[in-house]
Amino acid sequence: MRFILETVAQRPDSFFLIDEMLRGTNSVDKYLGSRAIIKKLISEKGRGMVATHDLQLSTLADEYPKLVKNYHFDIQVIDGEMLFDYKLKIGECKIFNASMLLKGIGVDVEQGRN
């Protein structure tokens, strides 16, 4: 992360790609840290993309509507099989893969976001 932050600060023409930052830490620490990093990148006028499964981070698009956009990939479930079309769609993801897979083996997952 240090390399990316330093590069964005020094090279305005840079473009970053970040995939699941801060993995390996607890969910609260990951969310707070990831949010702080994204806000720092915004303050440095960074341009790039962040891939995450943390839906809470999608709220940054509400705080920075001209600077942050949400996109997602989704799936269809047909006859119990998950099918991916690999097409980028606008907005945050509303489909929960794990919930669908668990339902297929008889485990019901309570829906809701904290």
Phi and psi in degrees as GROMACS dihedral restraints (atoms count N, CA, C in turn):
[ dihedral_restraints ]
;  ai    aj    ak    al  type     phi  dphi    fc
    3     4     5     6     1   -58.7    20    10
    4     5     6     7     1   -44.2    20    10
    6     7     8     9     1   -59.1    20    10
    7     8     9    10     1   -46.4    20    10
    9    10    11    12     1   -63.5    20    10
   10    11    12    13     1   -47.4    20    10
   12    13    14    15     1   -62.0    20    10
   13    14    15    16     1   -42.5    20    10
   15    16    17    18     1   -65.9    20    10
   16    17    18    19     1   -41.2    20    10
   18    19    20    21     1   -64.7    20    10
   19    20    21    22     1   -45.2    20    10
   21    22    23    24     1   -61.6    20    10
   22    23    24    25     1   -39.7    20    10
   24    25    26    27     1   -67.4    20    10
   25    26    27    28     1   -34.1    20    10
   27    28    29    30     1   -94.3    20    10
   28    29    30    31     1   -25.8    20    10
   30    31    32    33     1  -126.4    20    10
   31    32    33    34     1    93.8    20    10
   33    34    35    36     1   -62.6    20    10
   34    35    36    37     1   -16.7    20    10
   36    37    38    39     1   -88.8    20    10
   37    38    39    40     1     2.8    20    10
   39    40    41    42     1   -76.1    20    10
   40    41    42    43     1   158.0    20    10
   42    43    44    45     1  -134.9    20    10
   43    44    45    46     1   122.4    20    10
   45    46    47    48     1  -103.2    20    10
   46    47    48    49     1   151.1    20    10
   48    49    50    51     1  -128.7    20    10
   49    50    51    52     1   121.1    20    10
   51    52    53    54     1  -124.6    20    10
   52    53    54    55     1   127.4    20    10
   54    55    56    57     1  -114.6    20    10
   55    56    57    58     1   115.5    20    10
   57    58    59    60     1    49.5    20    10
   58    59    60    61     1    61.6    20    10
   60    61    62    63     1   -62.9    20    10
   61    62    63    64     1   149.7    20    10
   63    64    65    66     1    60.9    20    10
   64    65    66    67     1    27.0    20    10
   66    67    68    69     1   -65.8    20    10
   67    68    69    70     1   151.1    20    10
   69    70    71    72     1    97.5    20    10
   70    71    72    73     1     3.5    20    10
   72    73    74    75     1  -120.0    20    10
   73    74    75    76     1   172.4    20    10
   75    76    77    78     1   -69.1    20    10
   76    77    78    79     1   160.1    20    10
   78    79    80    81     1   -63.3    20    10
   79    80    81    82     1   -36.0    20    10
   81    82    83    84     1   -69.6    20    10
   82    83    84    85     1   -47.2    20    10
   84    85    86    87     1   -62.3    20    10
   85    86    87    88     1   -41.0    20    10
   87    88    89    90     1   -62.3    20    10
   88    89    90    91     1   -47.1    20    10
   90    91    92    93     1   -62.1    20    10
   91    92    93    94     1   -51.7    20    10
   93    94    95    96     1   -62.2    20    10
   94    95    96    97     1   -42.9    20    10
   96    97    98    99     1   -66.3    20    10
   97    98    99   100     1   -44.2    20    10
   99   100   101   102     1   -62.6    20    10
  100   101   102   103     1   -42.7    20    10
  102   103   104   105     1   -60.6    20    10
  103   104   105   106     1   -43.9    20    10
  105   106   107   108     1   -63.8    20    10
  106   107   108   109     1   -41.0    20    10
  108   109   110   111     1   -64.4    20    10
  109   110   111   112     1   -45.7    20    10
  111   112   113   114     1   -62.5    20    10
  112   113   114   115     1   -41.5    20    10
  114   115   116   117     1   -63.5    20    10
  115   116   117   118     1   -37.7    20    10
  117   118   119   120     1   -64.5    20    10
  118   119   120   121     1   -43.5    20    10
  120   121   122   123     1   -61.8    20    10
  121   122   123   124     1   -39.1    20    10
  123   124   125   126     1   -63.4    20    10
  124   125   126   127     1   -44.7    20    10
  126   127   128   129     1   -64.3    20    10
  127   128   129   130     1   -27.2    20    10
  129   130   131   132     1   -89.2    20    10
  130   131   132   133     1     5.8    20    10
  132   133   134   135     1    61.6    20    10
  133   134   135   136     1    34.1    20    10
  135   136   137   138     1   -68.7    20    10
  136   137   138   139     1   150.2    20    10
  138   139   140   141     1  -123.2    20    10
  139   140   141   142     1   132.1    20    10
  141   142   143   144     1   170.4    20    10
  142   143   144   145     1  -164.3    20    10
  144   145   146   147     1  -134.8    20    10
  145   146   147   148     1   143.2    20    10
  147   148   149   150     1  -123.6    20    10
  148   149   150   151     1   122.9    20    10
  150   151   152   153     1   -99.5    20    10
  151   152   153   154     1   129.6    20    10
  153   154   155   156     1  -152.6    20    10
  154   155   156   157     1   154.7    20    10
  156   157   158   159     1   -99.9    20    10
  157   158   159   160     1     1.7    20    10
  159   160   161   162     1   -85.0    20    10
  160   161   162   163     1    97.1    20    10
  162   163   164   165     1   -64.7    20    10
  163   164   165   166     1   -21.9    20    10
  165   166   167   168     1   -61.6    20    10
  166   167   168   169     1   -30.9    20    10
  168   169   170   171     1   -67.3    20    10
  169   170   171   172     1   -19.7    20    10
  171   172   173   174     1   -64.8    20    10
  172   173   174   175     1   -19.2    20    10
  174   175   176   177     1   -68.0    20    10
  175   176   177   178     1   -15.5    20    10
  177   178   179   180     1   -62.4    20    10
  178   179   180   181     1   -25.6    20    10
  180   181   182   183     1   -65.9    20    10
  181   182   183   184     1   -28.9    20    10
  183   184   185   186     1   -73.1    20    10
  184   185   186   187     1   -37.1    20    10
  186   187   188   189     1   -75.6    20    10
  187   188   189   190     1   -31.6    20    10
  189   190   191   192     1  -128.9    20    10
  190   191   192   193     1    63.7    20    10
  192   193   194   195     1   -62.0    20    10
  193   194   195   196     1   -23.9    20    10
  195   196   197   198     1   -90.6    20    10
  196   197   198   199     1   -10.5    20    10
  198   199   200   201     1  -116.6    20    10
  199   200   201   202     1   -27.1    20    10
  201   202   203   204     1  -119.8    20    10
  202   203   204   205     1   130.5    20    10
  204   205   206   207     1  -126.9    20    10
  205   206   207   208     1   143.0    20    10
  207   208   209   210     1  -100.8    20    10
  208   209   210   211     1   137.9    20    10
  210   211   212   213     1  -137.8    20    10
  211   212   213   214     1   159.4    20    10
  213   214   215   216     1  -154.2    20    10
  214   215   216   217     1   164.3    20    10
  216   217   218   219     1  -107.5    20    10
  217   218   219   220     1   144.0    20    10
  219   220   221   222     1  -128.2    20    10
  220   221   222   223     1  -178.4    20    10
  222   223   224   225     1  -135.5    20    10
  223   224   225   226     1   163.6    20    10
  225   226   227   228     1  -119.8    20    10
  226   227   228   229     1   146.1    20    10
  228   229   230   231     1  -113.3    20    10
  229   230   231   232     1   116.4    20    10
  231   232   233   234     1  -124.9    20    10
  232   233   234   235     1   120.7    20    10
  234   235   236   237     1    53.3    20    10
  235   236   237   238     1    41.0    20    10
  237   238   239   240     1    77.1    20    10
  238   239   240   241     1     2.6    20    10
  240   241   242   243     1  -106.8    20    10
  241   242   243   244     1   133.2    20    10
  243   244   245   246     1   -84.1    20    10
  244   245   246   247     1   126.0    20    10
  246   247   248   249     1  -119.5    20    10
  247   248   249   250     1   130.1    20    10
  249   250   251   252     1  -106.6    20    10
  250   251   252   253     1   135.3    20    10
  252   253   254   255     1  -100.7    20    10
  253   254   255   256     1    -9.3    20    10
  255   256   257   258     1    57.0    20    10
  256   257   258   259     1    32.9    20    10
  258   259   260   261     1  -106.6    20    10
  259   260   261   262     1   129.8    20    10
  261   262   263   264     1   -73.7    20    10
  262   263   264   265     1   129.4    20    10
  264   265   266   267     1  -121.2    20    10
  265   266   267   268     1   152.4    20    10
  267   268   269   270     1   -78.1    20    10
  268   269   270   271     1   140.8    20    10
  270   271   272   273     1   101.3    20    10
  271   272   273   274     1   173.6    20    10
  273   274   275   276     1   -78.5    20    10
  274   275   276   277     1   156.0    20    10
  276   277   278   279     1   -70.9    20    10
  277   278   279   280     1   135.8    20    10
  279   280   281   282     1  -114.7    20    10
  280   281   282   283     1     2.7    20    10
  282   283   284   285     1  -106.3    20    10
  283   284   285   286     1   134.7    20    10
  285   286   287   288     1  -112.6    20    10
  286   287   288   289     1    99.2    20    10
  288   289   290   291     1   -57.1    20    10
  289   290   291   292     1   -49.6    20    10
  291   292   293   294     1   -60.6    20    10
  292   293   294   295     1   -41.6    20    10
  294   295   296   297     1   -59.8    20    10
  295   296   297   298     1   -42.0    20    10
  297   298   299   300     1   -66.2    20    10
  298   299   300   301     1   -42.8    20    10
  300   301   302   303     1   -64.5    20    10
  301   302   303   304     1   -42.9    20    10
  303   304   305   306     1   -66.1    20    10
  304   305   306   307     1   -37.7    20    10
  306   307   308   309     1   -60.2    20    10
  307   308   309   310     1   -36.1    20    10
  309   310   311   312     1   -63.9    20    10
  310   311   312   313     1   -20.2    20    10
  312   313   314   315     1  -111.2    20    10
  313   314   315   316     1    15.8    20    10
  315   316   317   318     1    89.4    20    10
  316   317   318   319     1    15.9    20    10
  318   319   320   321     1  -111.7    20    10
  319   320   321   322     1   117.5    20    10
  321   322   323   324     1   -90.1    20    10
  322   323   324   325     1   129.5    20    10
  324   325   326   327     1  -104.3    20    10
  325   326   327   328     1   129.2    20    10
  327   328   329   330     1   -66.6    20    10
  328   329   330   331     1   127.8    20    10
  330   331   332   333     1   -87.5    20    10
  331   332   333   334     1   150.7    20    10
  333   334   335   336     1   145.7    20    10
  334   335   336   337     1   155.2    20    10
  336   337   338   339     1  -121.1    20    10
  337   338   339   340     1   138.3    20    10
